[in-house]
């Protein structure tokens, strides 16, 4: 189950700052981590040793042998790291048998300090950008949306007879950039450097360009576009000049290390030359237009002699204080989708179906072009009743790319500075379009995929795929709500409710570390978190209940999943400030004041009283802040917020819970919040909780069984029903096909999760176009229960970093299910199948971890592991029995249980 067997305990998967071999970090005490693997049952580390060497071979740090069987990471604590230096590091792990295994990796530092930068910000002459392009004779005017052309920048430089032994390029932009060196593209980042609040922080990235520098003349070149900095962003109808800036700027340094020890730095400054590019406009929402009549071939290579139209670069500043090395993985082109069908819908118009809703762009080979001929590509998620491209739900996002022909009859067109959310593309301007001439290019932040889920029901497998594609489509630099319309904002509630699912699908530690910097930066001086991050003018700034609370809930969950206390250290002050903000304005502990736009349980078919939602989240954030303080040894804060959380719980019960156990509003979400956040008198083992659980089950059954929650309740319903002893109802909701349900959209062709339960129905057609995305992920938070409930792969409640596992599959009426998750400790896997009255359960536990396994059975005495009675199996400790289950504790290794298979679906 764990892939290729490793005979003895060994470290693998080495990472620095949650990334593999990162190039250009600014962290002075980086986290060095590793995973463990072994094919031997009961294997566990006894001690470890980490050593770090600088590029000269000098030892920078040696932990010595450390006896800590829980450790799979250390923080660097050696000699101060120097800028622009590669460090080699090695971890050795000794098992309980005394055998030692080693593995090595490297990381490289970046500039390490804003003071290290020498380059200036440069831009194209803004007066030239103000010149409007007039249409050529007989040409229809181009709708450029008031946008300026993307610009090209170049700088020749000379290299002595021998090329450098090392060359590093440190680069960023206010806007988007694409770098080229001697005609070759630098790196594979897309939409670089990504989206940050440029008023607080600007990310730079580092590239190894050693192999691109040659002896003699070289040319460093860039294309610069508006992007988030000065383009259209969000649903504000203005260009982003109202948000950040008005024209894009570049900052770059090329450091050349020669064999004789000399170092040379090529910087952006006034010696660069600039010119409008053939890209007449490039915008993330509006689209991109390439006019090949304006191309200047060879501009990015040595020997280019055409200086006509090139202007001196304008130096716009020398400020470097906001520069930081990027911590999140870059956006990359991570896959391609072939055209499933190409249908002619006009003389020169074709409709392309890629079979999958996704975020990205198309690559089109256009044949038979003449100068000035236009090819127009429009994008959409759906087709209307007539089979035409449906774009009403894009609102003001044009999502249209344009190619204008030049001298070449055959052109490969692929936009570089925009992306769209779409399944369908309408291509106009080509008489013929072969399916092989158009490809969908998938873009998203390159988070490593670490989870797999499968089961016997094809519909549930399709649901899982839709959840995964929703995550791919909306993890583009920041966690967005949707990729298609004029929004694409980092809504905090969407992120916090989906985070448990996201963590099981992919390693999102570095991705969310980058985004949490934006969340903290957007917090107001009085402690209020926002609704979206990065901040954006025109969006309600004051965080609503469940939205602002993400500033607490996200760091806590990341700490639990990855075991990295820095998620709490870096955010604890902000967490405290948020709770204090809410408390200060609500001294009676019912959160009704300073609630921002108060979205409540957004898009719930049955609304929950706002004060119930708000006060429940107030209690939850306060409780988790207390826990975070306790983890960090801040006992004073732990006591303070723990006491306050107790008072809020008491107030919640007094104000919203009747003596008979009913909660104000009597909605599914009201009971889910109270049970999930343990807000009822006596805790979840008390009589009030028992009554609440019964009432929750009644409401679910009365609805169909059905779900009537919105964004805030949807991720809780299956886990809470399960915890209340009703996994049968969770399964019933999972298999429901009428709206509201997860399978209803799939039966109507969905390949991603919809924003609304009823985004389209046969009776009404499309929901109101003003808010009807077909690619959101919030309602996809059921994905957590697919892993943890259906497959049974979970972490024990008090564990961090998956050291203590809880394996408890709830098969329902499925025939089989399996899940695999690569945790920070190693691979965890479960697989169960039922056939001929026998249930077989396979479990893989990584070295150093333990697991409590609930084996579903009606005959605990008949359970066997590896063919022998379970109480005599190696590494297995029988803990007792429960309703329809045998409880065992196992150490690391692979286990195979067999048991009688009664009607396990019963609660």
N, C-alpha and C positions, 0 to 999 in steps of 0.2 A: 504493500500500500504506500510505502514511502519512497518509491522509485528505486534507484540503484542502491543496493545494500552496501553499507560501510561496515567492514568487519569489526573494527574496534572504535572506541570513542575517539572522535576527531572534531576539531573546530572547522567550520566552513561558513561561507556567506559573509565574509568580513565586510564591515561597513564603517565609515567615518561620518559622523553627523547624519546618520540614517541613510547615507548614500554610498554606493560602491565607487571607490576610487575617485572621490570628488576633486575636481580641478579648480582651485581658486576659492578657498574658504577664508573667512575673516575671524572665525571663532578662535579665541586664544586658549581655551581649554576644551578641545573637541571631544566628543563622546566616541570612543572606539568600541565596537561591538562585534559579536560573532554569534553564530548559531552552533548547535551541536547535533551530531548524528552518530548512531551506532546500531548495529544489527543485533547486539547482545542484550538480552532482557536484564533489567535492573541496573544497566550502566548509568553512571552518574559521575560528574566531575568531583574530584577531591580538592584540587587546587589549580591555580592558573598563574601565568606570568606573561606580562606584556612588556615588550621593549620597542623603543622608537629610535631610529637613527636619522640624522640629517643627510643631505645629499653628499657631504664629504665623507660619510661613513662614521662620523663621530656619534657616540651614543648620547642621545638627548634625554632618555628616561628609561628607567628599569623599575618596574613595580616590585621586583623580587617575587618569590613564590608566595601567593596569597591563598589561604585556606578559606574558601567561600563557595560552597556548593551551589548557591543560588545565582552566582555572578555569570552574566553573559555580556557584560560591558564594564568599561572603566572610563573615567574622565582623565584626560591627559593632565599631568601635574609635574611635568619635567621642566627643563630649561625653557625660557621664553622662546616661542616660535618666531622666526624671522619671516619677513615678507617675501613673497615670490620664491618660495623654497619648497622643493619636494622632499617629503619625509617618507621613509620606509618603516613599516611597523610589522610586528610579528606577535602572535599569541601562541603560547604553549599551554596545553591542558593535560593534566595527569588524571587518569581515572582511578577508581578504587582499587584496581588491580596493580597499580603502580606504573602502568604503561603510559608514555607521554607521546602526544601527537602535536604537530605545529602547523601553522598556516600563516601566510604573509600577504600584505597588501601595501598600498601607499595612499597618501593624500598630498595635496599641494596647496600651500597658502596663496592668498591673493595679495592685494595691496595692503591689507591689514589696518590701514588708517586713512582717513580722508586727506591727511597732510601729505601722504605719499604721492598724490596725483600731481602731474605736471601739465596735463593737457588743458585746453580751453574748450568751452562749448562753442560749436560753430553751426552756422545755418546758411541757407541760401538767402540772397538779397531779397528782403521782404517786399520791396517796391516792385521787383520783377514778378513776384507772386500775385500782386494785385492786378496785373495785366490780364484781361479776359481774352481767352482764345476765341478768335472769330472763326465761324465755319468757312470751309473752303467753298469755292464756287459750286453751286448745285447741291451742296451738302445740307442736310437737315441739322439744325443746331443741336448740340449735345446737352442733355440735362445733367449738369455737373453738380447740382445741389449746393452751389455756392462754395464748393471745395476747391482747394488749390492743387496743382499737380504735385506728385511725388518728385523728389529732387535727387540728383546724382552728385556725389562728391568724390574727388580723386586726389591722390598725392603720389607722385613718383618719388622714388628714393634709390640711392645707389648702395650696393653691397660689394665689398672687396672680392678678391679672386675666389675666396672660399665662402660658401654660405655659412650662416651661424650654426653653432652646435645646438642651440636652443632658441626658440622664438615663441613669445607669448603675447597674445593680444587681449587687452583688457578694454571692454567696450560697454557702452550703454547709450541710451537716447531718451530724450523727452519726445516720445513718439515711438515709431517702430523702425527698425533698421534691418538691413541685410548686408553683410560684409562680403567682399570678394578680395582675393589677393592673387594677382597675376592671372586673373580670369577664372579662378577657382572659388567656389563658394566656401566660406569659412563656417565650419560647424553645420549642424542640422537643426538648430533651433528655429522655431516658427513663432511669429508674432512677438519677437524679442524686443525689449527685455521683459515683457509681461506687464501686467497692470498693478501698479501700486498707487497710493495717494501721493502724488509727486510733491505735495507740500510737506510731507513728513519723511519720505524715504524714496530713493531711486535705486533699483537693483542694477548691478553690473555683472557681467559674466566674463569668464576667462576661457580662452581658446588656445590650444596647442597648434601653432601654424608652422612648426619647424620644417615640415616637409614641403611647404609651399613657397618658401623664400629661396631665391636663386642668386647666383653671382651675377653682378651687373645691374642693369636697371630692373626695378620692381615697381609695382603699382598697387597701392592700397586704395580700395574703392568701396563706396557704400551707396545704397539707395535708402532714402529716408522718407517715411510716410507719417500721416497724422496719428493713426491709432487712437488709443484712449486719451492721449494727451490733448489733441486739438481737433479730433473728429467728433462725430455724433456718438453719444454714450447715453444709455438709459432711455427713458421715455420722455425726457425733456426735449422739446422740439428744437432747441438751439444746438449749435455746434458746441464742442467741448471747450471752446475758448471761454465760455461762461463758467466752466468747471476748473480747468487747469491752465492751459496756455493757448496761444494763438497760432504758432507755427513750430514745426518740429526742429530739434537740434541734436547734434551728435557730439559724443565725447569718447575718445579712444586713445589708447597708448599701445604701441607695438614695441616690446622690449626684445632686443637682439643680444644674445650672449655669444661672443666669438671665442674661437679656440685659444686665442692668445690672452684671454682674460678680459678683453675690452667689452664694455657694455654700451649699447647705443639705444636711444629711445626716440621713436618717431611718434609725434603727438598731433592731435588735431589743433590747428592754429590758423592764422591768416594766410599761410602759404598754400593751403588747399584751394582747389578750384571747384566751382559748382555750376550746375546747369539743370534746367527742367528735364525731367525724364520723359520717356514715352508714356508713362503712366499718368494720364490726364487727371485722374483722381483715384484715391484708394481710401475707402472708409469701411469700418467694421460692420456698420449697419446698412449703408447705402450700396456698397459693392465697389467694384474696381473696373477701370477702363484703361486698356492698353491701345495706344495709337501707334502702330508700327511704322507709319510714315515719318515719325519723329525720332526714330531710333538712330543711334550713332555707334555702329558696330566697332568693337575693339576698344571702347572707352575704358574698360577695366583691365587692359593689358598694356605691357610695355610697347613702345613704338607708336602709340596713338598720337597722331600729329594734328588732328583737327581741333584747333582751339576756338573756332568760331562759336559764339554763344556761351562760352564758359566765363564765369565771373569769379572774382576773388571771394573766398568764403568770408562771411561776416562773423566776427568774434562776438559772442553774446554774453560771455561771462566766464569767470574763473572760479566759481563757487563749487566746492566739493563736499561740503559738510553733510549732505544728505545721502552720500553714496555708501552703499553696503553691498557686500557680496551676496548674490542670490542664494537662498537656502532651499527653495522649492525646485523640483525638477522642471525643466523647460517644457514648453509645448513642442510637440514633434508630430510629424506625419507618421502615424503608427500603423497604418494599414491601408488597403485599397479594396474597393468594392467594384466588381464588374457590373456593367449594365445588365439588369435582368431582362428588360424588354426595351426596345426602341420602336415607337409607333409614330407613323407619319400622320400629322394632324393639319397639314396645309402644304402648299407648294414648296415652301422652304422652311417648314416648321416641324419639329419632332418633339415628342414627349418621351423622356427617359425615366424609367423606374429602376432604382438601384435595389429595391427590395428591402431596404432597411433605412429607418430614420436615423440620422447621425449628424454630427457637426463636422464641417470641413469645407471642401471645395471640389470642383471638378478639374480634371486635366483633359483637354480637348485637342485632338488633332483635326485642324480645319484644313480642308483640301479645296483647291480651286479658287482661292481668294484673289481678288483684284484690288489694286490700291484704292482705299477709301471704302471698300465694302465692309458692312458691319455684321458681326455675329453677336447676338444677344442671348445671354443665358439667364433665365429667371428660375428661382428656386421656391419650392413649397413643400409642406409636410403631407398634404393630402390632395385629393381630387374632388371636384364638386359633383353635383348630381349629373352633369353632362359629360363627365370624364375629363374636364379641363383642370388646369392647375388652380388650386385654391390658395389664395394669398391674402384674403381679408384679415386673417388672424395675425398677420405680420405687422399690422398697424402701419406706422410710418417707416418701417424698415423696408427699403426697396429690394434688398437681396438680389441685385441684378448686376451681372458682370458683362462687360462689353469688349469685344475685340474689333479693332479697325485694321483692315488689311494694309500691308505695305508692299514691298517689292517681291516677297517670297510667296509663291502660290500655295505652299504647304507650311503650316505653322503649328507648333505645339503651344497651346495657350494654357497657363495655369496661374491664377492670381496668387499674389504673395502676401498681401497686407490686408486681407479680409477673410472672413469665414462665415458660413451660413449653417442654419439648422434645416435639414431637408431630407426628403426621400426621393422627390421627383425634381427633374430639371427640364424646363422647356427651352429648346435650342432653336433660335430663329436665324435665318440668313444663310443656311446651307441647303442645297438641293438634295444632297444625299448625306446620310449619317449612318455609318456602319457601327454596330455595337462595340467593336474593338477600338473605335476611335474616341471613346469617352469612358472615363474612369472616375469613380468617386474616391477622393483622398481624405482619409479620416484623420482629424486633428484632435489631440487633447494633451493635457499635461502627462508626461511620461511616468506615471506612477506604476511601480512594479506590480503585476497581478499575482496575488498570493492565494486566492481562494477558488475552489471549484465545488460546484453542487450539481447533482443529477438525481433523478428519481424515476419511478415507473410511469408517472403520469405525464404525457407529452405537453399538456396544457400548463402544468406547473413548471416544467422545464422551459417552456416559452416565456412564462412569467419571469423566471430568473434571468433569461437572456435579455428581456426587456428592461429589467432593473439594471443589469450591467451596462447596456447601451445608454440608458439614461445617465448613469454615472460617467461614462466616457464622454458623452455629449456635453455635460455640464461641469466637468472639471477642466476648464480651459483657463489656465493661469490662476483663477480664483474659482471657488465653488459658486456657480451661477444658478439661477432659477430656471432659465430656459435659453436655448441657443438660437432661436429663430426670429423673435420679434424685437421691437425697440425697447428692450429692457436689459436682460443679461446681467443682472446685478447680483452681488454677493449677499443675498438675503440670509440673515442669521438664523431664523427659525428653520428654513429649509435645510440648512447645513446641519443644525444640531439634531433634528429628528432623523435625518438620514445617516448621520455619522456612524452609528453602530453597524449598519449594513455596509457602508463604504469601507470600513476597516476590515471587514471579512472578505470583501472582494479584492482589495488592493492594499499595498503598503502606502498609507497616506500620511505617515508621520511627518516627513519633510514638507509635503504639500500643505498640511494644515499648520505647521510651524510658520511657514511663510504667511499664510492668511491671518493667523492670530496676531502677527505684527500689525496688520492692518486694523484688526478689531481693537487692539489696545490703542493704536494711534488715533482711532476715530472716537475714543471715549472722551466725553466732555470733561472740563476741569472739575465739575461737581460730581463726577462719577458715573454719568449716564452713558451706557453703551448705546450704539446706534441700531438702526434696523438693517442697514446694509454696510458692508465694508468691502472694498475701499469706499470712503465717504464720497458723496456726490451731491452737488448743489441741486436743489429741486426735489430731493427725496426726504421724506419725514425723518428728521435726525434723531428724535428721542425714541429710544427703544421701547417697543410694546412688550407686554408680558409674553414669555415664550420666545420672543425675538432677542431682546437685550440679554435675556438669561443665557443665551448661547455663550456669552463671555465667561460664564462659570461652567456650564455643562460640557462644553467642548474640551477645555483643558483637562477636566476631571476624567472624561472618558478616554482621552488620549493617554493619560498617565496609566490608567488601568490596563489598556491594551498593550502599550509599549514598555511599561515599567520605567519610564524616564521621568525622574522627579523634576527635571527642568521645566516640563510643561506646567507644573505647579509653581515652581520658583519664579518663573518669568511672568506669571499671571496672577499670583496671589494678591498683590497690591490692588490690581484692577478688579479682581473678584470682590475684595473687601469694599472697595469704593462703590461698586454697583449695589451691593446689599445695603450699604449705608445710605446711598441715594434713595432707594425705595423706602427704607425705614424712616428716613428723615421726613419724607413727605407723607408717610402713612403711619403715624405713631400709634394708632389703634390697631395696627397689624392686619387690617383688611386693605388690600392694595386696590384703591379706587382713584387715587390722585397721581398725576404725572405718569400716565399710562401710554403716552404717545398716541398713535392712531388706533390702538387697541384692536388688533385684528381678531382677537379671541381664538376660537378653534376654526381657523380659516377654512372656508368652503365646506363646512359640515352640513349635511342635509338636516340635522337636528341641532340647532345652536345650544350651546351651554352658557349659563349666565357668566358675564364677563368677570365679575368679582370672584367667582369660584375659580375660574382659570387663573386669574392673576394671583390670588392669594396662594393657590397651590404651588405656582412657580416661585413665588416669594419664599415659601417654606423650603422648597427644593434647593434653590440657590444658596440659601442661608446654611442649610445642612451640609451641602457639599463644600462650601467655603470653610466651614468648621473642620470637616474631614481633611481638606487640603492642608490647613494650618497644622493639624495634628501630625500628618505625614512628615511635614517639614520641621517638626519639633517646636512649633510656635504655640506652646501650650496656652499662653494668655489669649491669643486669638481663637484657638480651638474652644476654650471655655466660653469666651464671650459669644461667639456665633452659635455654638452648640446650645447655650441657654436661650438665645434669641429664637433659634429654630424650634425649641420646645414650646416657647410662648406662642409662636405663630401656629403650630399644630393645634394647640389648645384653642386658640381663637378660631381656627378653621372649623373645628368640631362644634364649638359653641354657636357660631354664626350660620353654618351651612348644613349641619347634620342633625336630623331630628332624633328623638329618643327611639323611634322605631327603626333607625338605620338608613332612612332616606336622605339623599344629598340634594341640596337645592338645584333645581333644574331637572332632576331625575333623568339625566341623559347618560348615554354610554361613556362619553368623555369625562363627565363629572366623577363617575365611579372609577374609571381607569386612572385618572390623576390621583384620586384619594388612595387607591390601593397601590399603585406603582410608587408613589412618593411616601407611603406609610404615614398618612395623615389622620388616621382614625384612632379613637381612644382604644388603648390596649394593644396597639400595633396590629400587624397583619395576622397575629394569632388570636386576636380578641373576638368577642362576640359581634362588635360593630363591623369589623372587617368581614366576618362570616356572612352577616346580613347584606353587606354591600356586594359581596361576591354573588350571593344568590340573586340580588336584584339586577346586577349586571347580566347574569345569565338569562334572566327573564326578558330583559330588554333586547338582548341579542336574538333570543328565540322569537320574540314577538315581531321582530323586523324581518323574519324570513326563514331561518336565521339570516341575519344581515348586519352589515356594518353601517353606522350612521355618524361616524366621526369625520372630522376634517384633518388638517395637517398635524395638529398637536396630539390627537388621540390615536391616529392610525397606527403608529409604530408600537403602541402599547397594547393594542387589543389582543393579539394572539399570545404574547408572553404573559399578560395578566390572566387571561382565561386559563391558560396552561397552569400557572402558579396556583390558581383557585381550584384546580382539579377538574377543569373542563377542556382538555385538549380536543375532545370531540367537537366542541363548538368552534374552536380555532380551525380545525380541519374543514368543518362545514362552511365557514366563511371563505376559506381558501379555495374551495371548489365551487362556490356560487358563481352563476353566470349571468344573473340579472343585475342591472345597476341598482344601488352602488355595489360594485365588486371589482376584484382585480382581473377576473377572467373576461368580464364583459367587453372591455376595450380590445382584448386579444381576439375575441370572436368577431370584432369589427375591423380587423386588419392591423391593429396596433403592433408596433415593434419596439416601442419605448413606452414609458409610463406617462399617462395623461395628467394634466394639471387638475382636471375635474373628473369626477366619477362619470359624468354624463356629457363629456365633451362632444359626443355625437350619439344620437339615437335615431332609430328608423322612423319614429313618429315625428320628431321635430327637426331632424337634421343636425346641423352644427349649432353648438351653443353660441351665445353672443360673442362676436369676433373680438370685442374689446378685451376679453380675457379668456383665451381658450387655446392654451399651448398643448401640443401633443407630444411634448418632450420635457417633462418635469421629473424630478426624482422623489419628491416628498412622500407621495402615496406609495412609493416603492420601498418604504422602510419596513414592509413585511419581510423583506429579504433576510433580515436578521433571524427571524424565526424559521426560515427555511433551513439555515445552517444549524441553529441552536435547538430548534424544536423538532422539525421533521427528521433531519439527519442526526440530531443529538449531540452536536459538537459545540461545547460551551466552556467558558471559564467559570470556576467556582466563585461565589459572591465576594469573598474576601481576598481573592488572589489578584496579583498584578503580573503582567508579562507572561501570562499563561503558564505559571509554574504549577498551579493546582487546577486541574481540569474537572469538568462535570460532563460526563457522557450519559445522556438520558434521552434516547430516541423516543419519539411519539409517532408510531407508524400509521395510526389511523387505519384506513383501508387500502393503503398503498402496498404494493408488492415488494418494493425495495427502494432504498435511497442511499446516497453516499455523499460525503463532503471531505474536502482536504483543505487545510489552512496552514500556511507557512508562517508560524509565529516568530517573535523575536528569539525564542528559545530553540525552535526547530519545528519539524513538521508534525502536525496533529491531524489524525485522519479517523473517520468512522465510516463504516459501511455495514448495512444490514439488509437482509433479504429473508423473505418468508416463503416457504414452499412445503407442501405435503405435511402441514401441521408442525413444521420445525422452523424456528427463527434462528438465523445465524447472524451474529454480530461480531464484526472485526474492529479492533481499536488499535491505533498506533499512538504511543506517548513518547515525546522526545526525551533524551537523556536529562536527568536532573529534575524532571517533573513527575508528578503523581496524578492519578485520576480516580475519582469515585465514579464507578460505572453502575448504572441502573440497567440490569438485563431484564427486558420485558418477558414475563413468563407466568403461567398459572401453576407451575410446579417448581418452586425454588430448589427443592431437593434434587431435581433431575438436571440441573444446569451443569454443563461440562465446559471445560476450557482446554483446547488442544487435545480433546478426546479423553480427558481424565476428569473425575469429579472435581468441581470447582474448588472445594475446600482443601484439595491436595495439590493444586496447580502451583507451579513456581511463580513467585511474584504476585500472587493473588491472596488478598485477605478478605474473608467474608465478613461484612458488617451487619447484616441482618436482612430483613424482608420488609417490603412495603406493599401497598395495594397493586397486585399484578406485577411485582418486580422483585428481583434479588439485587441487593446492594453489595458491591465489592470495591475494595481499594486496590489499585494496581500500581506498580512502579513503571519505569520507562520500559519500552519494548513494544512488540507486536503481540496481540492477543486475539484468540478466536473462540468465541463462546457459541454454544448451541443450547437451545432451550425449547420446551414445548411452546406452541404458538396458539394460545386461546384467543378469544375476541379482545384483542389488545386495545381496540378503539374505545371500549367502554371507559368512562371516567373513573 
